[in-house]
Amino acid sequence: MKVSRNRITVTILAGVVLVLFFATVAGLIYYRDMIGRLGEVREEVYEEYPRLYAYIAEDPDSQLSNRIYKEISEYAKENDCYVEMTGQNLSTSYSKADRIDIAISSRVDGIILEGDDSEETVQLIEKATEKGIPVVTVLSDCNGSSRKSYIGLNNYTLGSEYGDQLVAIGEEKKTYPLSALILLDSDDGNADDIIHSAIQQAMTGRNISLSSSVVDTSTPFASEEDVMNILDSLDKIPDVIICLNDRTTESAIQCVVDKNLVGKTTILGYYDSETIRKAIDRGSVYATFAIETKTLARQCVKALNEYYETGFVSQYYPSNFILINRENLSSYDPEAAADEG
């Protein structure tokens, strides 16, 4: 019995339609299942804070500034506020003045600023104050500005400690006259002048000569290049190189190693990075001063919160430092030290 072509065609079409029907049904079932599962996924919870503060570092890449920011951020969240580092993780590099302007334009509730003595910074702090944004300075002050409080080291006390260590090196070496070179930060004139003056006073009556040079600390490359050029320009390498910030200290360490000066000169440093601690162990750094960063960070947040709550705040919150040398290096714990005070 022969089957007509029309009947075969109809049968095939019917089969195709059934396949498409079942495929559509299966797709709808899968789609509904996926929608159901997505509905079960919890929405991401965003924590809201009543106050937003901006932290503006002199150098956002500085190890010290990043450690301080980490601890400021953690403590702020525990105290119902949030702190962000302005200008961090951006495709474009912004100057410090630009970052202050960004914070003001963003209408933050307060600014934690690594200060300096430039007229531009003084004017920007005034601008923030006029807009009702309180500013506290940390690590370095901004004299003559309308900042509410300064949180940091007493520079004269720190300078006296540098001077005492310089005298101790002289007594240990017994090679007078002892020569020392202090490397000043190009962005921190007034603070460095106070430290310089205190060092000179501490070595009064000693057979020690003290000279100084200014270092560009804007980038690690600029700092290292400046330190190298300074040492190359000297007729005699100084017995002691005194560094007043973390970047200059690490640059000096690298230059001393590159120029094979280990044992011919020694460094009095600042900060407690792994590089600096290793240099103490190897003998190229005589001693370094580390800041109790956790205490410093807490004081920054407390100062802004206190100002908001009372309208008043202390003009100055002192921070402590720790002397690290070969005698206490093995027992020194950076994390534990940050919690002291």
N, C-alpha and C positions, 0 to 999 in steps of 0.2 A: 504494500500500500504506500503510495507516494504521499509525502507531506508537502503542502504548498509552501512556496518561498515566503509568502506574507506571514504565515503562521510561525515559521522559524524566526523571522525578524521580530515579531511581537513577543515571542518567548524570550529572546535575547534582551530586548528592551525592558521587559518586565523584571528580568534578573538584575539588570543594571540599576533599575529604579530601587529594587529591594536593597541592594548593596549600599546605594547612596543613602537610603532611609536609615538603615541600621548604623551606618557610619555617622550620620547626623545625630542620631539619638545618643550614640556613644560619646560623641563630642560634647553634646549638651550636658550629659551626666558628668563628664570629666571637668567641664567648665564650672558647673555648680559646686562640684567637690572642691575645686581650687579656690573658688570664692569663699566657700565655707571655712577652708583652712586659713585663708588670709584674714578672715574676720576674727579668727582665734588668736592671731598674732597681736601681742600687746603693742600699743603705740609707744614710741620712745618718749621717756619722761625727761623733760627739761627742767632743771632746777632754776628757780627764779630768785634773784637777790635784790634787795631794796637799794643797794648802793654799788656803783661801778667805779673803781679807781683805775687810773692808768699809771704804770711804772715806766719811766723813761730813763734809760741807761745812757751813760756817756758813750759806751761801746756795747751794742747789743750782743756782740760775739765774745765779750769778756767772760772768762770762767767765773770770776768773782760775781759779776752782775747776774749771770745766769743762776748761780747758786742762791744769791739773795732773792731773785725773783721766784724761784721754786719754793722757797720757804715762806716768802710773803704770800704767795698764792695759796699755799696749804693753810696757813694760819687765817687768812682772810675768809676762806670758805667755812672755817669753824666758827667764825664770828659774824656770820650773816652779811658778808659782802664779797665782791668778786674783783680780782685784780688781773688786768691783762697788760702784757708788755707791748706798748705801742710801737708799730713799725716792724715787729717780728714776723718772719715767714711771708714777706711780701716780695714780689718779683722785682720791685724797684727799690733802690737804696735811698733812704731819706736822711737828711741831716738831722741833728738833734733839735734844731729850731723848728724844722718841718714837723717833727714828731710831737713837739709841744703844741704846735698849731693844730695838728690833727686831733689831739686830745681835747683841746679847747672847743674846736668845732663840733666834736662828737658829744659835747655837753656831759662829760664825765662828772662824777660827784666829787672827785678829788684827784690830785696828782702827786705821785711820789717821784721826785726828780733828783738825779745825781747832778748836783749843782756845779756852777763855775762862776767866774767873776766877770764874764762878758756883759757889756751893756745890753746886747740883744736878749740874753737870758733874763736880765733884770726887767726889761720891758715886757717880755712874754709872761713873766710871773705876774706883773702888774695887770696885764690884759686878762689873765685867768681870774685874778682877784676881783676885778671889775665885773666879771660875769658870774661872780658868786662861787667860783671853784677854788677851794683852799689848796695850797701847795705846801708840801713839806719836802725838805731837802735831805738827802742821805749820802753818806760817804764824804761828799764835798759840799760846802755851804755856798750860798750866793749872797754875799754881803751887799747891803744897801737895797735889798729887794723886800717885797711885802710877803715873803714866805711866812708860814705860821710857826714852823718849828724846824730845827736841824737835828738830825739823828746821825751820830757818827763819833769818831774818835776825837779826843782832845789833841789837836795837832801839836801843841807845845809839849804835852806829855810824851807823845810818840817821838818827837824830835829829841827830847832828853834821853829817851831809851836808846835811840840810834846812837846818840853821842856816847852814852855809857858803854855800848857795845864796841864802838870805835876805840875808846880808851882801853877796853879790855884786850882788844886785838893788839894794840901798841904794847901793852904790858906783857903779853904772851910772846910777841915776836922779838921785842927788845932791839928793833932795828930803826932807830930814830935818825933823822926826822922821818916820821910816817906821813905818807901822802894819801889823801882820800879825794875821790871824785864823786860828787853827788849828781845824779841824773834827774833833772827836773821835768815835770810833765808840762807840755806846751799849753794844756787846757786847764791847768789848776794852779795858776800863779800865786794867789794869796795864801792858800794852804801850804804850798811848798815853801814859800818864803818864811812862814812861821816855823815849819820844821827845820829849815836851813838855819834860822836864827837860834833855835833851841840846841841844835847840834853844836854850833859854834860856841855857845855859852857853856855847854857840858865839857868841851875840850879846852877851856880857858886855862892857861898855864901849862898846857901840855905841848910837847914838841911835835905838833901835828899840823900839817898844812891842808887846807880844804879849798877845793875849786869846784866849779859847777858848770854843767852844760844842759841845754834844753833839748828834749827828745820829742819828736812827733810820734804820738802813740795812737794815731787814728786807725792804723791797721798793723797787724803783726809784721808785715813786710817793711812798712815805713819805719817802725820802731827798731827792728833789727838792723836795717840799713843805716839809720841814724847812729845807733850805738857803735856799729863797726866803723863808720866814718869818723866819729869822735875819737875812738881809740887809735885809729890810723893817723890822726892829726897830731897826736901827742908825741913829744920828744921822749917821754918816759912813761911807761905804764904805771898807773897809781897802785899803791899797795892795797887799797880798799876801794871798791866801787859800791856806792850806796844807791839803792833803787827804791822808789817811793810808790810803785804800783805793780800789779801782777804782770802786765805786759812787758814793762821795762826789765823786770827781774828775769823773765824767761828769755828775753832778747839778749841780756847781758850774759846769761849762762851759755847760750849758744855761741856767742862771739868769743867768749873766753876759751871754750872748747875748740872752736875753729882756728883760733890764733895760737893754740898750744900754750895758753897762759895759766893753766891749772897748776897751782903751786907757786906761781909768780905774783898773782893777785888773788884777792878773795872778795866775795860779794856779801853785802848786808841787804837782804831782800825783803819782799812784802808778799803776803799770801802764802798758801800752803798746798799748792797743786802737787800732783805726783812728780812732775818734772823738778820742782823746787826741792821736794823732800829727797829725791834721789841725788840731787846735786849737793845737799847737805851731807848725805852719807858718803859721797865720793870726795868731798873736801873742797869743792869749788865755791860753795856757799857756806859762810861762817855761821850765819843765823838768819832767821826770817821772822816776820811778825804776821800772825794770822788773826783775822777778826772773828769774833763770836757772831757768826752770821745769823743764827737763829734768833738770838736776842735782838739783834739789829732789825731783822725783818718784823718781829712782833711789835717793836716800838713804833715802826712806821705805820702799821695798821692801827695800833692803839691811838696814836697821835691824831689821825684823821677821824676815827670814830669818836674820840673824846671831844674834838672840835665840834662835830655835828651834834653831839648830845648836850654839850654845855655851852658852846660858843667860845670856850677858852681852851688853851693848850699851852704846855710849857714851851718856852723858847728853845730849850736844848735838852736832848736826851743823850747822855753819854753812853758810849759803847766800849767794851773792853777788848783787849788784844792779848794774844798768847805768844810768848817768845819760844821759838822752836830752834834747837841746836842739836849737836851730836849727842849731848848728854841725855836729852829727853826724847830724841827722835824715835827710838824703838818702842817707847810706851805711848807715843802720841797717836790718838785716834781722831781723825778729822770729824767723824760723825758725832762722837761723844763731845768733842770740843765745841761743836756748834750748839750743843744743848746747854753748855755751862752758862752761868750768870742768871 
